[in-house]
């Protein structure tokens, strides 16, 4: 099986790459939605992210990737107490997937061969402590969307059927991609994504040529290409690990809180999720850039990807959501001065 295209070798698409890096620094940001044209590297970036992410400590044989024996669910019947390292899981949730495949169900083979009632874990168990990736997320069936919303909210998967009552942790970073021409996303699911980016076909000739050049090199000699980019991926992985270590000590000053709230009020975003995500992402960016505190520059950089998908549609404003955020940032940050920048 061919190795995924290296994350560091992706040309351009800075917002998409940054959003994914920030969720690796702080998974609590809440996931990434990537919308754009076909063939713009959306799926390639997710596959590359899998090879970039640091390994996690798990109990050997645990189906939910528990970090210690005490966290393994009883139904899993895990006997080992050995802690092993394994790649951060990146699990695909395909279109047309069944509810049983997502949640888990009765292990039919074991029931027929041994007469025992046992649980067969689903995709949500495998995705725990990792990433759940949905391509063409806007085409996902409504009942599967409802299941994901419930689990994303609680961080726990609950299955009660065939006389079984099963619970297990299911905390994952949700990554979705899609083409806006094929339909909108339900507002309830849209709001669950922490960050949202739009990717476009490159309009610069040199950038387009470089994309083709690198892709051809990857297809012609994958081993050589992977070796060439291994150092860059390793450096990026080390920066992510260092940012994780710095995250708890990164300060969010009072001025930054006020800036974020004033910006969201100016945009008329519903609820408080917008500023909470914006501040959390800004803190992760500050840690990634080795800054000791969140500044207005961090908020300015991340406002479009943290807030654009949370705006109400304004029939009297022809500007896109990204342009509306950029305009609000300019007006708000230009109208008052703080020490946050």
N, C-alpha and C positions, 0 to 999 in steps of 0.2 A: 504494500500500500504506500502510495507516494506521500511524503511528508508535506504538511500544510505550508503554503507560501509564507515566508518570514514576515512577521508584522513590521519590522523595521524597514523592509524593502518596499513597502507601499509608498507610492508616489503621491504627493499632495494629500487632499482630504484631511487637512489638519484638525478640523472640528471633530470629525468622526474618530480619529486616532486619539485625540485628547480626551474625549468623553469616555472611551473604553479604558484608557490608562487610569483615569480618575476613579472609575468603579473598581479597578484592581487595587488602588490605594485604599479606598474606603467603600466596600460593598454596600454599606448602608445608604449610599446615595440613591439607590433604587432602580438601577437599570438604564438601558440606552435604547432609544428608538431611532432607527436609521431609515429614512425615506429618500427615495431618489430613483433615477433612471436605471434601467437594466444595464448590467455590464459596467458598473461604476465601482466595483470592489467591495460591496457591502458584505457578501458572504465570505469573500477572501479575508477581510479584516477579522471577522469572527473566528475563522479557522486559524488564522495566524495568532490571534490572542491566546488560543489554547496552548500553543507552543511557547508563548512568552510568559505565562503566569507561573509564579513560584509553586513548588510542590507543597502539599499539605500533609500533616501527620494524621493518620487514621488507624483504627484498630483493624488488624488483619482479618479480612473476611466479612467485615461489617457492611451490610447493604446500604446503610445510610451515611457512610463515611464519618462515623462518630470519632471524635478526637481522643476519647478515653473509654475504657471498658464500662464505666458507670453510665455512659451516655448511650450505649448500645441498647436498643429495645429488646425486651424479653422474648418477643415473638421470633426474633432473628436467630435465637439459639446459638449465638456466637460463643465458642469455647475459648478461643485464643485471647490472650491479653497482650500480645505482642503489638507494638506500635511500629508501623511502617510508613514510609513516604510514598506518595503516589501523586500523579499529576492532578492539578485542580480540574475537576470534571467540567466538561462543556458538553451538554446533552442536547441533541436535536429533538424538537417536538414537531413531527411532520403534520401537514394538513391531512384531514381525514382520520386522525388518530382517534381511537375509541376511548371512552371513559375509563374502562378497566386498564388500558395500557398506560394511561396517565396516572391514575390513583393507585393502581395495584388491585389484585383480585385473588380469589381462591386458586391455590395451586392444584389444577385439575389432575396433572400427572401423579402427584403425590397422593391425592385423594383416591384415585383409581387403583394405584399400585399397592398402597399401604393402608388405605382406608382411614387416612389421617386428614384432619382439617388443618391446612397451613396456608400462610399468606405468601403470595407471589408479589414482591415489590414492583412498583411501577416507575415511570420516568421521574416522578417527583422525589422518590427516594434516592435515585442515582444522582439527581441534580443538587442534593443538599450540600451546602458549603461550596457550591460552584456556580455555574452559569447554565441557564435554560435558554436555548436559542430557537426562535420561531421565524422561519423565513415565510414571506407573504403573510405576515401577522394580521393584516387587515382582511384576509379571507378566512380566518379561523372561525369555526362554528361557534354560535352563541353559547351553547351549553358548556363547551370547553373553556370559553372565556370566563364564564361564571365560576367554574371550578378554580381556575388560576387566580381569580380575584379573591376568592375565599382563602386560599392557601397563602397568597402573597400578603394578605392582611394579617393573618394569624401566625404565620411562620410554622404552621403545623398541618400535617395531612391527616385527616380523620376518615377512616373507611369503616362503615358499618353495613355489612351485608352477609348473606349466607350464614347467619349465626355468629359472625366474627365482629369484634370491635377492636380495631387497630388504630394506633396513633404513632406517629413518628415525626421528628423535626424535618422541616423542608424549607430551609432558608436559602434562597438562590438569587442571583442577579439575573433579571429578565432582560434579554436582548432580542429585539424584534426588528425585522427589516421588511420593506415592502415598496411597492410602486404606487404612488398616490393616484395614478390614473385608474387603478383597479378597485378603488373604493376607499371610503374613510374608515377610521378606527372608532370603535365605540368609545364615547367619552369616559366611561368608567375605567376602561383598560388604558386609555391614553394617559389618564391622570396617574396611573401606577408607575409609569416610566419617569425616572428622575430627570433624565436628560434626553433631548431630542435634537437630531441633526438632519440636515438635508444635504445630500451629496449630488453633485451635478457632473455631467460629462465635461472633461477638461476642455477649455477653449483656447489654451495656449499650445502652440504647435510643439514647442520643445518638451513640454510636460507630456503630451500625448505620445511623442516619439520615445521618451524615456520609459513610459509605461510598457509600450510594446517591446522595447529592447530588453527590459528586465524579465518580462513574461517569457519571451523566447529563450532567454538564457536559462530560466527555470525549467522550461519544458525540455530543452535540449540536453542539459546535464544537471539534474536536480541535486545530486550529491555535491558537485562543485559549487553550485549556487548557494546551497544551504551553508556550506563551509564558509563562503565569502561573507555571509550575513550573520554568522553565529556570534561574532564578537559584538556587533551592534545590538543584537537581541539580548545578549548577556548583560551588557552595560545598562540597557533599559530595564531589565529585570532587577538588577541591583539598585537602580534608582527607585523603583517601586518599593522594594523591601526597605530601603532607607527611609522613604517617605512614610511607610507604615509605622516605623519606629518613632518618627518625629511627630506623627499626627496628634497624639494625645497632648503634647507639649506646645502645639501651635495655638497661639492666642487669637481669639475673635474679639476685638475691642468693641466697646459700646457704640462707637461711631459706625462701625461696619453693620451692626444690628439695625441702627437707625437708617442707614443708607439703603439696606435691603428692603426694609419695611416701606419706606417712602417710595421706592421704585415700584414695588408691587401695588401700592395704593394708586400710584399714578397710572398704572396699566389696568387697574380694575380687576385684577385676578381674584378668583373666588378662593375663599379659605386662606389658610396660612401655609399650605404645603409649598407654595412657590418660594417664599423667603427661606423656609427651612431647608429646602433642597439647594437653593442658591448659596446659602451660607455654608452648608456642609460641603458642597463641591468646591467652593472658594477655599475652604480650609484644607481640603485635599490638594488643591493646586498649590497653595502656599507651601505645604509640606513637600510636595514634589519638586518645587523650585528652590527648596532650602531656605525659605523665608520663615521667620519666627512668628509672624502675625499676618492675619488677613488684611489686605489693603483694598482701597477702592479700585485699584488697577485689576485685582483679581475678580472683583464683582463685575466690573465693566467687561472683562474678557468672557465671563461665563453667563452673563445675563441672557443673551440670545438663545443659548442652548438649554438653559434651565427654565426659561419662562415662555418661550414662543408658543409651545403647545398647550399652554394653560390659559390663553387669552380667549375671551368671548369673541365671537364673530361680530364685526361691526359693519352693517350694510351701507353705512355712510362713509366708510373709509376703505378706499380701493387698495391701500398699501397692504402687503403681506404681513404676517405676524412678525417675521424677523425684522422687517423695516420698522414696524411699530415699536418693537422693543428698542431698536437702535435709536429711534427718535426720542423715546421716553428716557433712555439713558442719557442722551445728550442734554435734554431739557432739565432732568432732575439733577444730574451731577454738575450741570452748569449753573443751577439756580441757588445752590447752597454749598458752602465750603465746610469740610470737616478735616480731621487729621487722618482720615482713613486712606488718603491718597497722597 
